[in-house]
Amino acid sequence: MLNVRGLDAAAVATLAERVDNASRHRQPIAMLTVDYPQMKLGDAYAVQSALRVRMESRGIRVTGLKMGLTSRAKMLQMGVSESLHGFITDEGAYGEGAEIPVARYIHPRVEAEIAVVMKTALKGPDCDVARAAAAIDFVVPAIEIIDSRFAEFKFDILSVVADNTSAAGYVVGGRTRRLSEIDLLTEGVVLTRNGQVAEVGAGAAVLGNPLEAVAMLANQRAQLGGEIPAGCLVLTGGITAAIHVAAGDAVVVHYQSLGSVRIRFV
C-alpha cells in the first residue's frame, strides 16, 4: 500500500536531500534501501513528496504528473502489481526541436509516450477507464527524458519511487487530438535515433490502454490524499523501451496520428 510507512520524518528528510543532491550535482548514489532496509512504499512516496517540497522551495514549478513502469512485463520482472507515479517540472520542460545538454544528466535515456491534458479533476479511489476518458481534454505526443540518480541505472522499486520515478525532462509536440479522433490502443509509434529506427510500439503497450494508466494514477493519488487536477499534463508511460542518448544524437518520434516530436542532445 502507498501509505504504509516504516521510517520517521528525519529519515525521510535525509533521503530526500540525498536524492536531491545526486540530481543537482550529477553524482550517482547507491540504492536507498542499502542504508534503510526497513523502508516501505509509503516512505518512498514520502521521500518523493519531500523532494518536491525542496524543489519548489527553489522556485521550480510542478507542471504535471507521470506514470512509470507501465509495461506488464516490466511489472512482473520487478515484482509489482501496479505502476508507479511521480511528477514533472518546468525545469525539465523543453520545446519541440530543442537542443538538450547531456551534461545536465548522469546517464540520460529517452522513451516515446502518449500524454493527456485533463479537462476536469480526476479523483479516486474508484476511477476506471470511462471516468478517465470523461475527464480528459486532449491527447498530445511526448518524449520523456529519464535519468536515474542511482549508480549504473540499477535500482529497486522503493528507490525509484523516492527518486521521482527517474523523471528528468520531457518534450511535447506534434498535434493534439480529442479522444474521439484517435484509437489510443493502436496508435503506432516509431522512435528513431540519428535517422535509424531504434524502437517501435503502439499505445496498447501502456497497460493495455493508456487510459488505464490515467485511472491508476488517480487511484494512487487518492491513497496519498491527492488527485489529478484539472489542466494537468499527464505522461501515461513509455510505449517503447528507453534508449540511451549521448551528445550529437538526434531523436525523432513519429506517431501514426499525432505527428512527430524531435529533439537533439548536445
Secondary structure, 3 states (H helix, E strand, C coil): CCCCCCCCHHHHHHHHHHHHHHHHHCCCECCHHHCCCCCCHHHHHHHHHHHHHHHHHCCCCEEEEEEECCCHHHHHHHCCCCCEEEEEEHHHEECCCCEECHHHCCCCEEEEEEEEEECCCECCCCCCHHHHHHHEEEEEEEEEEECCCEHHHCCCHHHHHHCHHHEEEEEECCCCECHHHCCCCCCEEEEEECCEEEEEEEHHHCCCCHHHHHHHHHHHHHHCCCCECCCCEEEEEECCCCEECCCCCEEEEEECCCEEEEEEEC
